[in-house]
């Protein structure tokens, strides 16, 4: 189960990073000399999101051999302890990244009247759809990482 959950988390994390990294939309004005662009690299929060989700996905790929070791040797405490510590670190990173991106996506959808921030999703629908999907995928990865931490803790508790 650990190995399968890790594969799912890899897909979710790398899918989130790739979806956000390819989010880009350009609108041409009626004057045709002006264009407006919405891209992930216009927002430092989205840049942080892409980098951290790529790190989370990379870690999960590198953790697969340790997962196999814990399956083959279920009584080995060392690899499982190593995984629970790093899973917790990367769970924290994934949650921080997802939450910060979710805040920006919320602002893109709703704006903020007090700060005079206008909602941009009325004009940049494709961009908002992609970024929203990436945020949802990152929360899926975070939930799977949370399940991995709980499963490892329960397995360690038995020994």
C-alpha positions as CSV (number, residue, x, y, z in Angstrom):
1,X,0.0,0.0,0.0
2,X,2.9,2.4,0.8
3,X,4.4,1.9,-2.7
4,X,1.1,2.5,-4.5
5,X,0.3,5.6,-2.4
6,X,3.8,7.0,-3.3
7,X,3.1,6.4,-7.0
8,X,-0.2,8.3,-6.6
9,X,1.5,11.1,-4.8
10,X,4.2,11.3,-7.5
11,X,1.6,11.7,-10.2
12,X,-0.3,14.3,-8.2
13,X,2.8,16.4,-7.3
14,X,4.5,16.3,-10.7
15,X,1.1,16.8,-12.4
16,X,0.6,19.9,-10.2
17,X,4.0,21.3,-11.0
18,X,3.7,20.6,-14.7
19,X,0.2,22.1,-14.9
20,X,1.2,25.2,-13.1
21,X,4.4,25.6,-15.1
22,X,2.5,25.5,-18.3
23,X,-0.3,27.9,-17.3
24,X,-0.1,30.8,-19.6
25,X,-2.7,33.0,-21.4
26,X,-2.4,36.1,-23.4
27,X,-5.2,38.5,-24.3
28,X,-5.0,41.0,-27.1
29,X,-6.6,44.3,-26.6
30,X,-9.0,45.8,-29.1
31,X,-6.3,48.2,-30.1
32,X,-4.1,45.2,-31.0
33,X,-1.0,47.1,-30.0
34,X,-1.5,46.0,-26.4
35,X,-1.5,42.5,-25.0
36,X,-2.1,41.3,-21.5
37,X,-0.4,38.1,-20.2
38,X,-1.1,35.9,-17.2
39,X,1.6,33.4,-16.5
40,X,2.8,31.4,-13.5
41,X,6.1,33.2,-13.6
42,X,4.3,36.6,-13.1
43,X,3.6,35.5,-9.5
44,X,6.4,34.6,-7.1
45,X,4.0,32.4,-5.2
46,X,3.3,30.3,-8.3
47,X,7.1,30.0,-8.9
48,X,7.5,28.8,-5.3
49,X,4.7,26.3,-6.0
50,X,6.3,24.9,-9.1
51,X,9.7,24.5,-7.5
52,X,8.4,22.9,-4.3
53,X,6.0,20.5,-6.0
54,X,8.9,19.4,-8.3
55,X,11.0,18.8,-5.1
56,X,8.2,16.9,-3.5
57,X,7.8,14.8,-6.6
58,X,11.5,14.2,-6.9
59,X,11.7,13.2,-3.3
60,X,8.8,10.8,-3.7
61,X,10.6,9.2,-6.7
62,X,13.8,8.8,-4.7
63,X,11.8,7.3,-1.7
64,X,10.5,4.4,-3.8
65,X,13.5,2.1,-3.1
66,X,13.1,2.8,0.7
67,X,9.4,1.9,0.3
68,X,10.4,-1.4,-1.3
69,X,12.8,-2.1,1.6
70,X,10.0,-1.5,4.1
71,X,7.8,-3.9,2.2
72,X,10.4,-6.6,1.9
73,X,11.6,-6.2,5.6
74,X,8.5,-5.0,7.5
75,X,10.4,-5.2,10.9
76,X,13.2,-2.9,9.8
77,X,12.8,0.2,11.8
78,X,15.6,2.3,10.2
79,X,14.2,2.8,6.7
80,X,10.6,3.3,8.1
81,X,11.9,6.0,10.5
82,X,13.9,7.6,7.7
83,X,10.7,7.7,5.6
84,X,8.5,9.1,8.3
85,X,10.8,12.0,9.0
86,X,11.3,12.9,5.4
87,X,7.6,12.4,4.6
88,X,6.8,14.8,7.4
89,X,9.2,17.4,6.0
90,X,7.9,17.1,2.5
91,X,4.3,17.1,3.7
92,X,5.0,20.4,5.4
93,X,6.6,21.8,2.2
94,X,3.7,20.5,0.0
95,X,1.1,22.0,2.4
96,X,2.8,25.4,2.5
97,X,3.1,25.5,-1.2
98,X,-0.5,24.4,-1.9
99,X,-1.9,26.9,0.7
100,X,0.0,29.8,-0.6
101,X,-1.0,29.1,-4.2
102,X,-4.6,28.5,-3.1
103,X,-4.6,32.1,-1.6
104,X,-3.5,33.6,-4.9
105,X,-6.0,31.5,-6.9
106,X,-8.7,32.7,-4.5
107,X,-7.7,36.3,-5.2
108,X,-7.6,35.6,-8.9
109,X,-11.2,34.3,-8.8
110,X,-12.7,36.8,-6.3
111,X,-10.4,39.8,-6.1
112,X,-10.2,41.9,-2.9
113,X,-12.3,45.1,-2.8
114,X,-10.4,46.5,0.2
115,X,-7.0,46.3,-1.6
116,X,-8.4,47.2,-5.1
117,X,-7.4,43.9,-6.5
118,X,-9.6,42.9,-9.3
119,X,-10.6,39.4,-10.1
120,X,-8.8,38.3,-13.3
121,X,-10.6,35.0,-13.9
122,X,-13.3,36.7,-15.9
123,X,-10.7,37.6,-18.5
124,X,-8.1,34.8,-18.1
125,X,-10.4,31.8,-17.8
126,X,-8.0,29.2,-19.1
127,X,-5.2,30.4,-16.9
128,X,-7.4,30.3,-13.8
129,X,-8.7,26.8,-14.7
130,X,-5.1,25.5,-15.0
131,X,-3.9,27.1,-11.8
132,X,-7.0,25.9,-9.9
133,X,-6.4,22.3,-11.1
134,X,-2.8,22.5,-10.1
135,X,-3.8,23.6,-6.6
136,X,-6.3,20.8,-6.3
137,X,-3.7,18.2,-7.4
138,X,-1.2,19.6,-4.9
139,X,-3.7,19.1,-2.1
140,X,-4.2,15.5,-3.2
141,X,-0.5,15.0,-3.0
142,X,-0.5,16.5,0.5
143,X,-3.3,14.3,1.7
144,X,-1.5,11.2,0.3
145,X,1.7,12.3,2.1
146,X,-0.4,12.6,5.3
147,X,-1.7,9.1,4.8
148,X,1.9,7.9,4.4
149,X,3.0,9.5,7.6
150,X,0.1,8.0,9.5
151,X,0.7,4.6,8.0
152,X,4.4,4.7,8.9
153,X,3.6,5.9,12.4
154,X,1.2,3.0,12.9
155,X,3.7,0.5,11.6
156,X,6.4,1.9,13.9
157,X,4.0,1.7,16.8
158,X,3.6,-2.0,16.3
159,X,7.3,-2.6,16.7
